[in-house]
Amino acid sequence: MSQTAVDARRSAAKALALALTLGGCLAASYAGAQGQAAARGSVDSSADRVIKKVRLDQKLNAQVPLDATFRDDAGRVVKLRDYSGSKPLMLMLIQYRCRMLCSEEMNTLLRSLKELKFDTGNQFDLAVISIDSRETPSLAAEKKQSYIREYGRPEAARGWHFLTGDDANINKVAESIGFHFTYDPKTDQFAHPDGVIILTPEGRVARYFFRLDYPAQGLRYALVEAAKHRIGSPLDYIALLCYHYDPQTGRYGVALMKVMRLAGLTTVFALAVGVLALKRRDRHPSGGAH
Protein backbone atom coordinates (compact mmCIF):
# COMPACT_ATOMS: atom_id res chain seq x y z
CA MET A 1 0.00 0.00 0.00
CA SER A 2 1.38 3.43 -0.95
CA GLN A 3 2.10 6.18 1.55
CA THR A 4 -0.79 8.21 0.06
CA ALA A 5 -3.24 5.42 0.78
CA VAL A 6 -1.83 5.00 4.28
CA ASP A 7 -2.18 8.71 4.97
CA ALA A 8 -5.74 8.72 3.61
CA ARG A 9 -6.65 5.77 5.79
CA ARG A 10 -5.15 7.44 8.84
CA SER A 11 -7.11 10.62 8.11
CA ALA A 12 -10.34 8.66 7.82
CA ALA A 13 -9.55 6.82 11.04
CA LYS A 14 -8.91 10.10 12.83
CA ALA A 15 -12.23 11.49 11.55
CA LEU A 16 -14.01 8.39 12.78
CA ALA A 17 -12.28 8.60 16.16
CA LEU A 18 -13.27 12.24 16.48
CA ALA A 19 -16.86 11.41 15.62
CA LEU A 20 -16.86 8.63 18.19
CA THR A 21 -15.43 10.98 20.81
CA LEU A 22 -18.05 13.63 20.07
CA GLY A 23 -20.75 11.00 20.12
CA GLY A 24 -19.52 9.72 23.47
CA CYS A 25 -19.41 13.20 24.97
CA LEU A 26 -22.86 13.97 23.67
CA ALA A 27 -24.25 10.69 24.91
CA ALA A 28 -22.71 11.25 28.34
CA SER A 29 -24.09 14.78 28.52
CA TYR A 30 -27.51 13.66 27.37
CA ALA A 31 -27.54 10.69 29.74
CA GLY A 32 -26.50 12.95 32.60
CA ALA A 33 -29.26 15.41 31.79
CA GLN A 34 -31.79 12.63 31.51
CA GLY A 35 -30.61 11.07 34.75
CA GLN A 36 -30.87 14.33 36.66
CA ALA A 37 -34.30 14.98 35.23
CA ALA A 38 -35.44 11.50 36.21
CA ALA A 39 -34.09 11.96 39.73
CA ARG A 40 -36.15 15.11 40.16
CA GLY A 41 -39.20 13.78 38.39
CA SER A 42 -39.75 13.08 34.70
CA VAL A 43 -40.57 15.97 32.39
CA ASP A 44 -44.29 16.50 32.27
CA SER A 45 -45.86 14.92 29.19
CA SER A 46 -47.79 18.15 28.72
CA ALA A 47 -44.53 19.65 27.42
CA ASP A 48 -44.66 17.28 24.46
CA ARG A 49 -48.23 18.25 23.72
CA VAL A 50 -47.33 21.92 23.88
CA ILE A 51 -44.24 21.65 21.71
CA LYS A 52 -46.08 19.79 18.95
CA LYS A 53 -48.01 22.99 18.33
CA VAL A 54 -44.84 25.01 17.74
CA ARG A 55 -43.12 25.44 14.38
CA LEU A 56 -42.15 28.00 11.77
CA ASP A 57 -43.54 27.40 8.28
CA GLN A 58 -41.90 29.27 5.44
CA LYS A 59 -44.73 31.09 3.70
CA LEU A 60 -42.74 32.95 1.09
CA ASN A 61 -44.62 35.64 -0.85
CA ALA A 62 -47.46 35.56 1.70
CA GLN A 63 -49.09 38.91 2.38
CA VAL A 64 -48.77 40.14 5.96
CA PRO A 65 -51.97 41.90 7.15
CA LEU A 66 -50.98 45.55 7.01
CA ASP A 67 -54.20 46.52 8.77
CA ALA A 68 -53.11 44.66 11.94
CA THR A 69 -53.30 47.16 14.80
CA PHE A 70 -50.87 47.54 17.71
CA ARG A 71 -49.58 50.08 20.19
CA ASP A 72 -46.05 51.31 19.77
CA ASP A 73 -43.54 51.96 22.55
CA ALA A 74 -45.04 55.45 23.05
CA GLY A 75 -48.55 54.04 23.47
CA ARG A 76 -49.78 55.28 20.09
CA VAL A 77 -52.16 53.15 18.05
CA VAL A 78 -50.36 52.08 14.87
CA LYS A 79 -50.82 49.67 11.98
CA LEU A 80 -48.19 47.67 10.17
CA ARG A 81 -49.18 49.72 7.15
CA ASP A 82 -47.47 52.68 8.85
CA TYR A 83 -44.13 50.90 8.39
CA SER A 84 -44.61 49.73 4.80
CA GLY A 85 -44.66 51.18 1.33
CA SER A 86 -41.22 52.67 0.83
CA LYS A 87 -38.67 50.24 2.29
CA PRO A 88 -38.32 46.63 3.51
CA LEU A 89 -39.49 45.70 6.99
CA MET A 90 -37.59 43.32 9.26
CA LEU A 91 -39.96 41.46 11.58
CA MET A 92 -39.40 39.52 14.80
CA LEU A 93 -41.96 38.01 17.21
CA ILE A 94 -40.83 37.43 20.80
CA GLN A 95 -41.93 37.78 24.41
CA TYR A 96 -40.27 40.80 26.02
CA ARG A 97 -40.09 39.26 29.47
CA CYS A 98 -38.51 36.03 28.27
CA ARG A 99 -34.93 35.63 29.52
CA MET A 100 -34.09 32.52 27.53
CA LEU A 101 -34.13 32.18 23.74
CA CYS A 102 -35.93 35.51 23.18
CA SER A 103 -33.10 37.47 24.77
CA GLU A 104 -30.55 35.51 22.76
CA GLU A 105 -32.51 36.19 19.57
CA MET A 106 -32.46 39.93 20.22
CA ASN A 107 -28.78 39.96 21.18
CA THR A 108 -27.81 37.92 18.13
CA LEU A 109 -29.77 40.26 15.87
CA LEU A 110 -28.28 43.29 17.60
CA ARG A 111 -24.74 42.07 16.91
CA SER A 112 -25.59 41.65 13.24
CA LEU A 113 -27.27 45.05 13.07
CA LYS A 114 -24.16 46.69 14.50
CA GLU A 115 -22.07 44.99 11.82
CA LEU A 116 -24.57 45.79 9.07
CA LYS A 117 -23.71 48.92 7.10
CA PHE A 118 -27.39 49.70 6.56
CA ASP A 119 -29.07 51.77 9.27
CA THR A 120 -32.36 50.87 10.90
CA GLY A 121 -34.82 53.59 9.98
CA ASN A 122 -32.93 54.45 6.81
CA GLN A 123 -32.67 51.53 4.39
CA PHE A 124 -35.20 49.45 6.34
CA ASP A 125 -37.51 49.48 9.35
CA LEU A 126 -37.57 46.90 12.13
CA ALA A 127 -40.69 45.84 14.04
CA VAL A 128 -40.46 43.66 17.14
CA ILE A 129 -43.90 42.37 18.13
CA SER A 130 -44.68 40.90 21.54
CA ILE A 131 -46.61 37.62 21.37
CA ASP A 132 -47.79 38.16 24.95
CA SER A 133 -50.91 40.37 24.95
CA ARG A 134 -50.33 41.10 28.65
CA GLU A 135 -47.18 43.09 27.89
CA THR A 136 -47.51 46.85 27.80
CA PRO A 137 -46.15 49.85 25.84
CA SER A 138 -44.14 50.90 28.89
CA LEU A 139 -42.31 47.57 28.86
CA ALA A 140 -41.81 47.94 25.10
CA ALA A 141 -40.34 51.41 25.70
CA GLU A 142 -37.84 50.00 28.21
CA LYS A 143 -36.73 47.37 25.72
CA LYS A 144 -36.42 49.92 22.94
CA GLN A 145 -34.35 52.30 25.04
CA SER A 146 -32.01 49.50 26.05
CA TYR A 147 -31.43 48.16 22.54
CA ILE A 148 -31.12 51.56 20.88
CA ARG A 149 -28.46 52.46 23.44
CA GLU A 150 -26.58 49.23 22.69
CA TYR A 151 -27.01 49.73 18.95
CA GLY A 152 -25.17 53.02 19.22
CA ARG A 153 -27.13 54.79 16.48
CA PRO A 154 -29.64 57.08 18.21
CA GLU A 155 -31.27 58.10 14.94
CA ALA A 156 -32.41 54.49 14.53
CA ALA A 157 -35.13 55.10 17.12
CA ARG A 158 -37.42 56.39 14.39
CA GLY A 159 -37.23 53.09 12.51
CA TRP A 160 -37.00 50.48 15.28
CA HIS A 161 -40.48 49.78 16.64
CA PHE A 162 -41.40 47.73 19.70
CA LEU A 163 -45.07 46.82 19.50
CA THR A 164 -47.69 45.30 21.79
CA GLY A 165 -51.24 44.29 20.96
CA ASP A 166 -54.20 42.04 21.60
CA ASP A 167 -54.39 38.34 20.81
CA ALA A 168 -56.44 38.81 17.65
CA ASN A 169 -53.90 41.06 15.94
CA ILE A 170 -50.88 39.13 17.22
CA ASN A 171 -52.35 35.88 15.90
CA LYS A 172 -53.26 37.48 12.58
CA VAL A 173 -49.66 38.47 11.92
CA ALA A 174 -48.23 35.22 13.29
CA GLU A 175 -50.48 33.10 11.08
CA SER A 176 -49.58 35.08 7.98
CA ILE A 177 -45.85 34.32 8.38
CA GLY A 178 -46.26 30.70 9.55
CA PHE A 179 -45.20 31.48 13.12
CA HIS A 180 -46.94 28.86 15.29
CA PHE A 181 -46.70 29.44 19.04
CA THR A 182 -48.75 28.51 22.06
CA TYR A 183 -49.26 29.48 25.68
CA ASP A 184 -48.93 26.94 28.47
CA PRO A 185 -50.99 28.07 31.48
CA LYS A 186 -49.38 25.43 33.66
CA THR A 187 -46.01 27.14 33.44
CA ASP A 188 -47.23 30.61 32.41
CA GLN A 189 -44.84 30.53 29.47
CA PHE A 190 -44.94 30.73 25.68
CA ALA A 191 -43.50 28.09 23.41
CA HIS A 192 -42.46 29.57 20.07
CA PRO A 193 -39.85 29.27 17.30
CA ASP A 194 -37.04 31.72 16.73
CA GLY A 195 -36.77 33.68 13.52
CA VAL A 196 -36.20 36.95 11.69
CA ILE A 197 -38.49 37.60 8.72
CA ILE A 198 -37.77 40.07 5.92
CA LEU A 199 -40.78 41.70 4.21
CA THR A 200 -40.93 43.58 0.94
CA PRO A 201 -42.11 47.23 1.01
CA GLU A 202 -45.66 46.05 0.25
CA GLY A 203 -45.56 43.58 3.14
CA ARG A 204 -44.90 40.26 1.43
CA VAL A 205 -42.68 37.63 3.05
CA ALA A 206 -39.34 37.63 1.22
CA ARG A 207 -36.90 35.73 3.43
CA TYR A 208 -36.53 33.82 6.71
CA PHE A 209 -33.56 33.48 9.05
CA PHE A 210 -33.56 30.83 11.82
CA ARG A 211 -31.47 29.03 14.45
CA LEU A 212 -29.90 32.20 15.82
CA ASP A 213 -28.16 32.57 12.47
CA TYR A 214 -28.87 36.11 11.31
CA PRO A 215 -25.56 37.07 9.61
CA ALA A 216 -25.10 40.71 8.64
CA GLN A 217 -24.13 39.84 5.09
CA GLY A 218 -27.19 37.62 4.69
CA LEU A 219 -29.48 40.28 6.13
CA ARG A 220 -28.01 42.88 3.80
CA TYR A 221 -28.55 40.71 0.74
CA ALA A 222 -32.11 39.87 1.80
CA LEU A 223 -32.94 43.55 2.37
CA VAL A 224 -31.52 44.53 -1.02
CA GLU A 225 -33.56 41.82 -2.73
CA ALA A 226 -36.71 42.66 -0.76
CA ALA A 227 -36.34 46.33 -1.70
CA LYS A 228 -36.51 45.16 -5.33
CA HIS A 229 -39.67 43.18 -4.48
CA ARG A 230 -37.87 39.86 -4.98
CA ILE A 231 -38.84 36.76 -3.02
CA GLY A 232 -36.12 34.42 -1.76
CA SER A 233 -35.98 30.62 -1.70
CA PRO A 234 -36.91 28.38 1.24
CA LEU A 235 -34.04 27.74 3.65
CA ASP A 236 -33.26 24.20 4.70
CA TYR A 237 -33.15 25.01 8.40
CA ILE A 238 -35.02 24.02 11.53
CA ALA A 239 -35.97 26.84 13.88
CA LEU A 240 -35.01 26.62 17.52
CA LEU A 241 -37.85 26.36 19.97
CA CYS A 242 -38.19 28.56 23.03
CA TYR A 243 -39.85 26.68 25.88
CA HIS A 244 -38.48 26.17 29.36
CA TYR A 245 -39.65 25.34 32.86
CA ASP A 246 -38.90 27.17 36.06
CA PRO A 247 -35.21 26.37 36.78
CA GLN A 248 -36.15 25.47 40.36
CA THR A 249 -37.99 22.39 39.09
CA GLY A 250 -34.79 21.01 37.64
CA ARG A 251 -36.46 20.25 34.31
CA TYR A 252 -34.72 20.93 31.07
CA GLY A 253 -35.78 23.42 28.45
CA VAL A 254 -37.00 22.18 25.10
CA ALA A 255 -34.69 24.60 23.30
CA LEU A 256 -31.69 22.86 24.92
CA MET A 257 -33.02 19.40 24.15
CA LYS A 258 -33.65 20.46 20.55
CA VAL A 259 -30.02 21.50 20.17
CA MET A 260 -28.83 18.24 21.71
CA ARG A 261 -30.99 16.18 19.35
CA LEU A 262 -29.70 18.09 16.34
CA ALA A 263 -26.15 17.59 17.56
CA GLY A 264 -26.91 13.89 17.94
CA LEU A 265 -28.06 13.62 14.34
CA THR A 266 -24.90 15.41 13.22
CA THR A 267 -22.77 12.94 15.15
CA VAL A 268 -24.57 9.95 13.63
CA PHE A 269 -23.99 11.40 10.17
CA ALA A 270 -20.29 11.92 10.92
CA LEU A 271 -20.00 8.31 12.08
CA ALA A 272 -21.62 7.04 8.90
CA VAL A 273 -19.31 9.14 6.72
CA GLY A 274 -16.27 7.89 8.62
CA VAL A 275 -17.25 4.24 8.25
CA LEU A 276 -17.99 4.63 4.54
CA ALA A 277 -14.66 6.40 4.00
CA LEU A 278 -12.77 3.52 5.62
CA LYS A 279 -14.64 0.91 3.56
CA ARG A 280 -13.98 2.77 0.32
CA ARG A 281 -10.28 3.06 1.10
CA ASP A 282 -10.13 -0.70 1.75
CA ARG A 283 -11.91 -1.57 -1.49
CA HIS A 284 -10.20 0.97 -3.75
CA PRO A 285 -6.65 1.62 -2.53
CA SER A 286 -4.99 4.28 -4.66
CA GLY A 287 -1.51 3.61 -5.91
CA GLY A 288 -1.14 0.42 -3.85
CA ALA A 289 1.32 -2.40 -4.65
CA HIS A 290 0.02 -5.22 -6.88
C-alpha positions in Angstrom: 0.0 0.0 0.0 1.4 3.4 -1.0 2.1 6.2 1.6 -0.8 8.2 0.1 -3.2 5.4 0.8 -1.8 5.0 4.3 -2.2 8.7 5.0 -5.7 8.7 3.6 -6.7 5.8 5.8 -5.1 7.4 8.8 -7.1 10.6 8.1 -10.3 8.7 7.8 -9.5 6.8 11.0 -8.9 10.1 12.8 -12.2 11.5 11.5 -14.0 8.4 12.8 -12.3 8.6 16.2 -13.3 12.2 16.5 -16.9 11.4 15.6 -16.9 8.6 18.2 -15.4 11.0 20.8 -18.0 13.6 20.1 -20.7 11.0 20.1 -19.5 9.7 23.5 -19.4 13.2 25.0 -22.9 14.0 23.7 -24.2 10.7 24.9 -22.7 11.2 28.3 -24.1 14.8 28.5 -27.5 13.7 27.4 -27.5 10.7 29.7 -26.5 13.0 32.6 -29.3 15.4 31.8 -31.8 12.6 31.5 -30.6 11.1 34.8 -30.9 14.3 36.7 -34.3 15.0 35.2 -35.4 11.5 36.2 -34.1 12.0 39.7 -36.1 15.1 40.2 -39.2 13.8 38.4 -39.8 13.1 34.7 -40.6 16.0 32.4 -44.3 16.5 32.3 -45.9 14.9 29.2 -47.8 18.1 28.7 -44.5 19.7 27.4 -44.7 17.3 24.5 -48.2 18.2 23.7 -47.3 21.9 23.9 -44.2 21.6 21.7 -46.1 19.8 18.9 -48.0 23.0 18.3 -44.8 25.0 17.7 -43.1 25.4 14.4 -42.1 28.0 11.8 -43.5 27.4 8.3 -41.9 29.3 5.4 -44.7 31.1 3.7 -42.7 33.0 1.1 -44.6 35.6 -0.8 -47.5 35.6 1.7 -49.1 38.9 2.4 -48.8 40.1 6.0 -52.0 41.9 7.2 -51.0 45.6 7.0 -54.2 46.5 8.8 -53.1 44.7 11.9 -53.3 47.2 14.8 -50.9 47.5 17.7 -49.6 50.1 20.2 -46.0 51.3 19.8 -43.5 52.0 22.5 -45.0 55.4 23.0 -48.6 54.0 23.5 -49.8 55.3 20.1 -52.2 53.1 18.0 -50.4 52.1 14.9 -50.8 49.7 12.0 -48.2 47.7 10.2 -49.2 49.7 7.1 -47.5 52.7 8.8 -44.1 50.9 8.4 -44.6 49.7 4.8 -44.7 51.2 1.3 -41.2 52.7 0.8 -38.7 50.2 2.3 -38.3 46.6 3.5 -39.5 45.7 7.0 -37.6 43.3 9.3 -40.0 41.5 11.6 -39.4 39.5 14.8 -42.0 38.0 17.2 -40.8 37.4 20.8 -41.9 37.8 24.4 -40.3 40.8 26.0 -40.1 39.3 29.5 -38.5 36.0 28.3 -34.9 35.6 29.5 -34.1 32.5 27.5 -34.1 32.2 23.7 -35.9 35.5 23.2 -33.1 37.5 24.8 -30.5 35.5 22.8 -32.5 36.2 19.6 -32.5 39.9 20.2 -28.8 40.0 21.2 -27.8 37.9 18.1 -29.8 40.3 15.9 -28.3 43.3 17.6 -24.7 42.1 16.9 -25.6 41.7 13.2 -27.3 45.1 13.1 -24.2 46.7 14.5 -22.1 45.0 11.8 -24.6 45.8 9.1 -23.7 48.9 7.1 -27.4 49.7 6.6 -29.1 51.8 9.3 -32.4 50.9 10.9 -34.8 53.6 10.0 -32.9 54.4 6.8 -32.7 51.5 4.4 -35.2 49.4 6.3 -37.5 49.5 9.3 -37.6 46.9 12.1 -40.7 45.8 14.0 -40.5 43.7 17.1 -43.9 42.4 18.1 -44.7 40.9 21.5 -46.6 37.6 21.4 -47.8 38.2 25.0 -50.9 40.4 25.0 -50.3 41.1 28.7 -47.2 43.1 27.9 -47.5 46.9 27.8 -46.2 49.8 25.8 -44.1 50.9 28.9 -42.3 47.6 28.9 -41.8 47.9 25.1 -40.3 51.4 25.7 -37.8 50.0 28.2 -36.7 47.4 25.7 -36.4 49.9 22.9 -34.3 52.3 25.0 -32.0 49.5 26.1 -31.4 48.2 22.5 -31.1 51.6 20.9 -28.5 52.5 23.4 -26.6 49.2 22.7 -27.0 49.7 19.0 -25.2 53.0 19.2 -27.1 54.8 16.5 -29.6 57.1 18.2 -31.3 58.1 14.9 -32.4 54.5 14.5 -35.1 55.1 17.1 -37.4 56.4 14.4 -37.2 53.1 12.5 -37.0 50.5 15.3 -40.5 49.8 16.6 -41.4 47.7 19.7 -45.1 46.8 19.5 -47.7 45.3 21.8 -51.2 44.3 21.0 -54.2 42.0 21.6 -54.4 38.3 20.8 -56.4 38.8 17.6 -53.9 41.1 15.9 -50.9 39.1 17.2 -52.3 35.9 15.9 -53.3 37.5 12.6 -49.7 38.5 11.9 -48.2 35.2 13.3 -50.5 33.1 11.1 -49.6 35.1 8.0 -45.9 34.3 8.4 -46.3 30.7 9.5 -45.2 31.5 13.1 -46.9 28.9 15.3 -46.7 29.4 19.0 -48.8 28.5 22.1 -49.3 29.5 25.7 -48.9 26.9 28.5 -51.0 28.1 31.5 -49.4 25.4 33.7 -46.0 27.1 33.4 -47.2 30.6 32.4 -44.8 30.5 29.5 -44.9 30.7 25.7 -43.5 28.1 23.4 -42.5 29.6 20.1 -39.9 29.3 17.3 -37.0 31.7 16.7 -36.8 33.7 13.5 -36.2 36.9 11.7 -38.5 37.6 8.7 -37.8 40.1 5.9 -40.8 41.7 4.2 -40.9 43.6 0.9 -42.1 47.2 1.0 -45.7 46.1 0.2 -45.6 43.6 3.1 -44.9 40.3 1.4 -42.7 37.6 3.1 -39.3 37.6 1.2 -36.9 35.7 3.4 -36.5 33.8 6.7 -33.6 33.5 9.0 -33.6 30.8 11.8 -31.5 29.0 14.5 -29.9 32.2 15.8 -28.2 32.6 12.5 -28.9 36.1 11.3 -25.6 37.1 9.6 -25.1 40.7 8.6 -24.1 39.8 5.1 -27.2 37.6 4.7 -29.5 40.3 6.1 -28.0 42.9 3.8 -28.6 40.7 0.7 -32.1 39.9 1.8 -32.9 43.5 2.4 -31.5 44.5 -1.0 -33.6 41.8 -2.7 -36.7 42.7 -0.8 -36.3 46.3 -1.7 -36.5 45.2 -5.3 -39.7 43.2 -4.5 -37.9 39.9 -5.0 -38.8 36.8 -3.0 -36.1 34.4 -1.8 -36.0 30.6 -1.7 -36.9 28.4 1.2 -34.0 27.7 3.6 -33.3 24.2 4.7 -33.1 25.0 8.4 -35.0 24.0 11.5 -36.0 26.8 13.9 -35.0 26.6 17.5 -37.8 26.4 20.0 -38.2 28.6 23.0 -39.8 26.7 25.9 -38.5 26.2 29.4 -39.6 25.3 32.9 -38.9 27.2 36.1 -35.2 26.4 36.8 -36.1 25.5 40.4 -38.0 22.4 39.1 -34.8 21.0 37.6 -36.5 20.3 34.3 -34.7 20.9 31.1 -35.8 23.4 28.4 -37.0 22.2 25.1 -34.7 24.6 23.3 -31.7 22.9 24.9 -33.0 19.4 24.2 -33.7 20.5 20.6 -30.0 21.5 20.2 -28.8 18.2 21.7 -31.0 16.2 19.4 -29.7 18.1 16.3 -26.1 17.6 17.6 -26.9 13.9 17.9 -28.1 13.6 14.3 -24.9 15.4 13.2 -22.8 12.9 15.1 -24.6 9.9 13.6 -24.0 11.4 10.2 -20.3 11.9 10.9 -20.0 8.3 12.1 -21.6 7.0 8.9 -19.3 9.1 6.7 -16.3 7.9 8.6 -17.3 4.2 8.2 -18.0 4.6 4.5 -14.7 6.4 4.0 -12.8 3.5 5.6 -14.6 0.9 3.6 -14.0 2.8 0.3 -10.3 3.1 1.1 -10.1 -0.7 1.7 -11.9 -1.6 -1.5 -10.2 1.0 -3.8 -6.6 1.6 -2.5 -5.0 4.3 -4.7 -1.5 3.6 -5.9 -1.1 0.4 -3.8 1.3 -2.4 -4.7 0.0 -5.2 -6.9 
